Amino acid sequence: MFDSDKWQEIFGTIRKNKLRTFLTLLGIACGMFMLIILLGGGNSFRTGVMGDFNFATNSGFLWGRRTTISHNGFQPGKRVRFDNSDTRMILSRVKEMKYLAPRNNLGSALTVYKDKKGSFEVYGDYPDYNKIEIQEIPIGRFINTKDIEDSRKVVVIGAGVQKILFEEEEDPIGKFITIKKVNFRIVGIIKPSRGGGDRESATSIHVPFTTFQKAFNYGDNVGWYGYSIVDDADLSVIEPQLIKLLKEKNNINPLDEDAVGHFNLQAEYEEMMGLFDGMKYFTWFVGISTLFAGIIGISNIMLIIVKERTKEIGIRKSLGATPSSIVSLIIQESVFLTLVGGYIALVGGLGLLELIGMIMPADGDMPFAAPTVNAMVPVGALGILVVGGALAGILPARKAAAVSPIEAIRVDG
């Protein structure tokens, strides 16, 4: 039942001790505010970094290097070169393979459109490569199966290439560019993952793999492989199998660890997730520790309040106030201060995160996204804080209830 007399007494005590009340609220609010900001900052970094991680997490790369151990009459130093037969072998023998994308790189090649020119990295690709390195195609399309089968002379260009070769309002789709005196028709534009104009995808050109081999006299050579395995397979198991097959196929000593280069994105992804999990646990540890410190502060403040009001409590008890009413008064004041301090921090913290999100550039190169917090997390933290405030008031309340009216009245002041 609402007792207006109790609340008048609580507000009267607050008015008489403005500075102490302010410092109490500040101590409570700091813990809640810090928790919200730390969570928002952690989510901002995580989202930003993962936004740049535009590769399938169960993917990897393989490329040929030079042998370091002699084998079957071949001396060390032999250059390992893959070809189309390696592609067919992998597809036929590795059942866990989801996507396989042979690639070639022409290097920096002069590219011309009308009177404009520039040097860009030119790749020979399969359609599946865009499922391994996921790139946004806002205009047009990526290379498709028909392009591969018919060796079409089409290209997908990066947004940086478009910016250099074409006027701002000019639509490049359907236009022809010349690469090493070979004409190609543009069918799509690649947008970098976070809008960075200097990123590789912004200044690259992608040609159908079969067209690349024929147009630039690469024969059946394969520069390297991008690949992705099915979701229920373990990349740490499949990768050694792939390397073993390629060594057998290319006459490489099984003990030669340097002949086939490899890179495992699953391992990198797991390292990143481990880092983020560590940050999350640290954030919660710091935030909860600060909240706990605020609750302890509330308990100490309430003990001081009880001591200052010992005589008043004694008079109330001598006039018939029950111990339960004294306990209720102290706990209500504790919960009220905790709730107000926590609510101020909740509104202030979420408001600051919203403001930061509004002023952050949407296409910045920094590894940060707009900071966000699941609304239920700070609300839950506020609930924990209020419960903690109630528990913090129990000890002072019991101390107040145990005050003897006669002894209390004798207290000075």
Beta strands, then each sheet from edge to edge (+ up, - down):
strand 1: 59-64
strand 2: 82-83
strand 3: 97-113
strand 4: 116-125
strand 5: 136-140
strand 6: 154-158
strand 7: 176-179
strand 8: 182-191
strand 9: 204-208
strand 10: 221-222
strand 11: 224-229
strand 12: 260-264
sheet 1: 5+ 8- 6- 9+ 4+ 3- 11+ 1- 12+
sheet 2: 2+ 10-
sheet 3: 5+ 8- 6- 9+ 4+ 3- 7+
end
